[in-house]
Amino acid sequence: MTRRTKSNINYEYLAIVDERSTRDSTAVLVAGNIEGNGIESVRAVFEVVTLTLSVLSIGHGMMSENQEQAAAEPDGVFRIHPQPKAIPKQHKAAPRKFLGRPE
């Protein structure tokens, strides 16, 4: 339970679905400081909302990093770009070997 509200609901990190969400499949991620030091937010695509909230709630990420990534996007929306797949090395077939016969 959270200390201040005596509730099982964590109000420190949440997602807000608004009218824009229905148009572009995004939500506003909000990180509020329990001690009252302010609120940070960033708009994110639905695909990363749950992951981002989980990462923030365990203290592994920072909202400022997400805001920086969103600022670099043309539409200002936070998204995680997939890493390019490594191109597998082309292996040549091993030379044939015959057992019992000299080469």
Biotite code that builds the C-alpha atoms (Angstrom):
import biotite.structure as struc

atoms = struc.array([
    struc.Atom([0.000, 0.000, 0.000], chain_id="A", res_id=1, res_name="MET", atom_name="CA", element="C"),
    struc.Atom([1.129, 3.524, -0.576], chain_id="A", res_id=2, res_name="THR", atom_name="CA", element="C"),
    struc.Atom([2.014, 5.411, 2.601], chain_id="A", res_id=3, res_name="ARG", atom_name="CA", element="C"),
    struc.Atom([0.116, 8.618, 2.040], chain_id="A", res_id=4, res_name="ARG", atom_name="CA", element="C"),
    struc.Atom([-3.181, 7.345, 0.631], chain_id="A", res_id=5, res_name="THR", atom_name="CA", element="C"),
    struc.Atom([-3.391, 3.949, 2.386], chain_id="A", res_id=6, res_name="LYS", atom_name="CA", element="C"),
    struc.Atom([-4.458, 2.542, -0.969], chain_id="A", res_id=7, res_name="SER", atom_name="CA", element="C"),
    struc.Atom([-3.245, -0.300, -3.157], chain_id="A", res_id=8, res_name="ASN", atom_name="CA", element="C"),
    struc.Atom([-3.345, 2.063, -6.126], chain_id="A", res_id=9, res_name="ILE", atom_name="CA", element="C"),
    struc.Atom([-0.036, 3.699, -6.970], chain_id="A", res_id=10, res_name="ASN", atom_name="CA", element="C"),
    struc.Atom([-0.718, 7.337, -7.756], chain_id="A", res_id=11, res_name="TYR", atom_name="CA", element="C"),
    struc.Atom([2.942, 8.109, -8.262], chain_id="A", res_id=12, res_name="GLU", atom_name="CA", element="C"),
    struc.Atom([2.951, 6.786, -11.849], chain_id="A", res_id=13, res_name="TYR", atom_name="CA", element="C"),
    struc.Atom([-0.109, 6.641, -14.081], chain_id="A", res_id=14, res_name="LEU", atom_name="CA", element="C"),
    struc.Atom([-1.321, 6.872, -17.659], chain_id="A", res_id=15, res_name="ALA", atom_name="CA", element="C"),
    struc.Atom([-4.043, 9.222, -18.827], chain_id="A", res_id=16, res_name="ILE", atom_name="CA", element="C"),
    struc.Atom([-6.120, 8.323, -21.855], chain_id="A", res_id=17, res_name="VAL", atom_name="CA", element="C"),
    struc.Atom([-7.670, 11.422, -23.382], chain_id="A", res_id=18, res_name="ASP", atom_name="CA", element="C"),
    struc.Atom([-9.496, 12.468, -26.531], chain_id="A", res_id=19, res_name="GLU", atom_name="CA", element="C"),
    struc.Atom([-6.271, 12.526, -28.539], chain_id="A", res_id=20, res_name="ARG", atom_name="CA", element="C"),
    struc.Atom([-5.657, 8.900, -27.502], chain_id="A", res_id=21, res_name="SER", atom_name="CA", element="C"),
    struc.Atom([-8.582, 7.767, -29.651], chain_id="A", res_id=22, res_name="THR", atom_name="CA", element="C"),
    struc.Atom([-7.063, 9.471, -32.693], chain_id="A", res_id=23, res_name="ARG", atom_name="CA", element="C"),
    struc.Atom([-3.397, 8.520, -32.446], chain_id="A", res_id=24, res_name="ASP", atom_name="CA", element="C"),
    struc.Atom([-3.187, 5.575, -29.989], chain_id="A", res_id=25, res_name="SER", atom_name="CA", element="C"),
    struc.Atom([-1.144, 7.482, -27.418], chain_id="A", res_id=26, res_name="THR", atom_name="CA", element="C"),
    struc.Atom([-1.506, 8.186, -23.698], chain_id="A", res_id=27, res_name="ALA", atom_name="CA", element="C"),
    struc.Atom([0.030, 10.708, -21.342], chain_id="A", res_id=28, res_name="VAL", atom_name="CA", element="C"),
    struc.Atom([2.437, 9.130, -18.843], chain_id="A", res_id=29, res_name="LEU", atom_name="CA", element="C"),
    struc.Atom([2.579, 11.014, -15.569], chain_id="A", res_id=30, res_name="VAL", atom_name="CA", element="C"),
    struc.Atom([5.168, 10.746, -12.820], chain_id="A", res_id=31, res_name="ALA", atom_name="CA", element="C"),
    struc.Atom([4.196, 12.599, -9.664], chain_id="A", res_id=32, res_name="GLY", atom_name="CA", element="C"),
    struc.Atom([6.534, 13.027, -6.755], chain_id="A", res_id=33, res_name="ASN", atom_name="CA", element="C"),
    struc.Atom([4.892, 11.953, -3.478], chain_id="A", res_id=34, res_name="ILE", atom_name="CA", element="C"),
    struc.Atom([6.878, 14.553, -1.539], chain_id="A", res_id=35, res_name="GLU", atom_name="CA", element="C"),
    struc.Atom([5.275, 17.248, -3.687], chain_id="A", res_id=36, res_name="GLY", atom_name="CA", element="C"),
    struc.Atom([8.298, 18.209, -5.779], chain_id="A", res_id=37, res_name="ASN", atom_name="CA", element="C"),
    struc.Atom([6.361, 18.381, -9.025], chain_id="A", res_id=38, res_name="GLY", atom_name="CA", element="C"),
    struc.Atom([4.853, 16.360, -11.828], chain_id="A", res_id=39, res_name="ILE", atom_name="CA", element="C"),
    struc.Atom([6.511, 15.231, -15.047], chain_id="A", res_id=40, res_name="GLU", atom_name="CA", element="C"),
    struc.Atom([4.684, 13.952, -18.107], chain_id="A", res_id=41, res_name="SER", atom_name="CA", element="C"),
    struc.Atom([5.280, 12.711, -21.617], chain_id="A", res_id=42, res_name="VAL", atom_name="CA", element="C"),
    struc.Atom([2.982, 11.456, -24.358], chain_id="A", res_id=43, res_name="ARG", atom_name="CA", element="C"),
    struc.Atom([3.759, 7.881, -25.424], chain_id="A", res_id=44, res_name="ALA", atom_name="CA", element="C"),
    struc.Atom([2.440, 5.303, -27.873], chain_id="A", res_id=45, res_name="VAL", atom_name="CA", element="C"),
    struc.Atom([0.245, 2.592, -26.344], chain_id="A", res_id=46, res_name="PHE", atom_name="CA", element="C"),
    struc.Atom([2.848, -0.102, -27.081], chain_id="A", res_id=47, res_name="GLU", atom_name="CA", element="C"),
    struc.Atom([5.269, 1.305, -24.490], chain_id="A", res_id=48, res_name="VAL", atom_name="CA", element="C"),
    struc.Atom([2.887, 2.571, -21.791], chain_id="A", res_id=49, res_name="VAL", atom_name="CA", element="C"),
    struc.Atom([2.798, -0.544, -19.589], chain_id="A", res_id=50, res_name="THR", atom_name="CA", element="C"),
    struc.Atom([6.509, -1.258, -19.981], chain_id="A", res_id=51, res_name="LEU", atom_name="CA", element="C"),
    struc.Atom([7.451, 2.332, -19.192], chain_id="A", res_id=52, res_name="THR", atom_name="CA", element="C"),
    struc.Atom([5.196, 2.514, -16.126], chain_id="A", res_id=53, res_name="LEU", atom_name="CA", element="C"),
    struc.Atom([6.711, -0.739, -14.852], chain_id="A", res_id=54, res_name="SER", atom_name="CA", element="C"),
    struc.Atom([10.270, 0.493, -15.372], chain_id="A", res_id=55, res_name="VAL", atom_name="CA", element="C"),
    struc.Atom([9.519, 3.795, -13.644], chain_id="A", res_id=56, res_name="LEU", atom_name="CA", element="C"),
    struc.Atom([7.778, 2.131, -10.702], chain_id="A", res_id=57, res_name="SER", atom_name="CA", element="C"),
    struc.Atom([10.776, -0.057, -9.867], chain_id="A", res_id=58, res_name="ILE", atom_name="CA", element="C"),
    struc.Atom([13.053, 2.971, -10.018], chain_id="A", res_id=59, res_name="GLY", atom_name="CA", element="C"),
    struc.Atom([15.029, 1.812, -13.027], chain_id="A", res_id=60, res_name="HIS", atom_name="CA", element="C"),
    struc.Atom([14.179, 4.607, -15.449], chain_id="A", res_id=61, res_name="GLY", atom_name="CA", element="C"),
    struc.Atom([13.700, 8.344, -15.394], chain_id="A", res_id=62, res_name="MET", atom_name="CA", element="C"),
    struc.Atom([10.901, 10.352, -16.936], chain_id="A", res_id=63, res_name="MET", atom_name="CA", element="C"),
    struc.Atom([13.429, 12.954, -18.136], chain_id="A", res_id=64, res_name="SER", atom_name="CA", element="C"),
    struc.Atom([15.025, 10.320, -20.402], chain_id="A", res_id=65, res_name="GLU", atom_name="CA", element="C"),
    struc.Atom([11.632, 9.561, -21.954], chain_id="A", res_id=66, res_name="ASN", atom_name="CA", element="C"),
    struc.Atom([10.986, 13.280, -22.423], chain_id="A", res_id=67, res_name="GLN", atom_name="CA", element="C"),
    struc.Atom([14.327, 13.698, -24.215], chain_id="A", res_id=68, res_name="GLU", atom_name="CA", element="C"),
    struc.Atom([13.522, 10.827, -26.575], chain_id="A", res_id=69, res_name="GLN", atom_name="CA", element="C"),
    struc.Atom([10.055, 12.267, -27.258], chain_id="A", res_id=70, res_name="ALA", atom_name="CA", element="C"),
    struc.Atom([11.545, 15.690, -28.000], chain_id="A", res_id=71, res_name="ALA", atom_name="CA", element="C"),
    struc.Atom([13.714, 14.092, -30.688], chain_id="A", res_id=72, res_name="ALA", atom_name="CA", element="C"),
    struc.Atom([10.631, 12.676, -32.465], chain_id="A", res_id=73, res_name="GLU", atom_name="CA", element="C"),
    struc.Atom([8.892, 14.803, -35.123], chain_id="A", res_id=74, res_name="PRO", atom_name="CA", element="C"),
    struc.Atom([5.528, 14.466, -33.338], chain_id="A", res_id=75, res_name="ASP", atom_name="CA", element="C"),
    struc.Atom([6.932, 14.746, -29.793], chain_id="A", res_id=76, res_name="GLY", atom_name="CA", element="C"),
    struc.Atom([5.670, 11.270, -28.804], chain_id="A", res_id=77, res_name="VAL", atom_name="CA", element="C"),
    struc.Atom([7.801, 8.811, -26.832], chain_id="A", res_id=78, res_name="PHE", atom_name="CA", element="C"),
    struc.Atom([8.327, 5.473, -28.544], chain_id="A", res_id=79, res_name="ARG", atom_name="CA", element="C"),
    struc.Atom([10.917, 2.739, -28.454], chain_id="A", res_id=80, res_name="ILE", atom_name="CA", element="C"),
    struc.Atom([12.456, 2.004, -31.815], chain_id="A", res_id=81, res_name="HIS", atom_name="CA", element="C"),
    struc.Atom([13.360, -1.613, -32.436], chain_id="A", res_id=82, res_name="PRO", atom_name="CA", element="C"),
    struc.Atom([17.039, -2.321, -32.688], chain_id="A", res_id=83, res_name="GLN", atom_name="CA", element="C"),
    struc.Atom([18.129, -3.308, -36.191], chain_id="A", res_id=84, res_name="PRO", atom_name="CA", element="C"),
    struc.Atom([18.502, -7.036, -36.543], chain_id="A", res_id=85, res_name="LYS", atom_name="CA", element="C"),
    struc.Atom([22.024, -8.292, -36.942], chain_id="A", res_id=86, res_name="ALA", atom_name="CA", element="C"),
    struc.Atom([22.695, -9.734, -40.346], chain_id="A", res_id=87, res_name="ILE", atom_name="CA", element="C"),
    struc.Atom([23.723, -13.346, -39.877], chain_id="A", res_id=88, res_name="PRO", atom_name="CA", element="C"),
    struc.Atom([27.103, -14.297, -41.258], chain_id="A", res_id=89, res_name="LYS", atom_name="CA", element="C"),
    struc.Atom([27.008, -16.330, -44.395], chain_id="A", res_id=90, res_name="GLN", atom_name="CA", element="C"),
    struc.Atom([28.810, -19.567, -43.742], chain_id="A", res_id=91, res_name="HIS", atom_name="CA", element="C"),
    struc.Atom([30.397, -21.485, -46.539], chain_id="A", res_id=92, res_name="LYS", atom_name="CA", element="C"),
    struc.Atom([29.791, -25.171, -46.669], chain_id="A", res_id=93, res_name="ALA", atom_name="CA", element="C"),
    struc.Atom([32.610, -27.218, -45.232], chain_id="A", res_id=94, res_name="ALA", atom_name="CA", element="C"),
    struc.Atom([34.605, -29.168, -47.811], chain_id="A", res_id=95, res_name="PRO", atom_name="CA", element="C"),
    struc.Atom([33.423, -32.740, -48.189], chain_id="A", res_id=96, res_name="ARG", atom_name="CA", element="C"),
    struc.Atom([35.480, -35.395, -46.543], chain_id="A", res_id=97, res_name="LYS", atom_name="CA", element="C"),
    struc.Atom([35.357, -39.025, -47.397], chain_id="A", res_id=98, res_name="PHE", atom_name="CA", element="C"),
    struc.Atom([36.182, -41.572, -44.763], chain_id="A", res_id=99, res_name="LEU", atom_name="CA", element="C"),
    struc.Atom([38.497, -44.384, -45.705], chain_id="A", res_id=100, res_name="GLY", atom_name="CA", element="C"),
    struc.Atom([39.758, -42.872, -48.930], chain_id="A", res_id=101, res_name="ARG", atom_name="CA", element="C"),
    struc.Atom([42.876, -40.800, -49.336], chain_id="A", res_id=102, res_name="PRO", atom_name="CA", element="C"),
    struc.Atom([42.378, -37.321, -50.649], chain_id="A", res_id=103, res_name="GLU", atom_name="CA", element="C"),
])
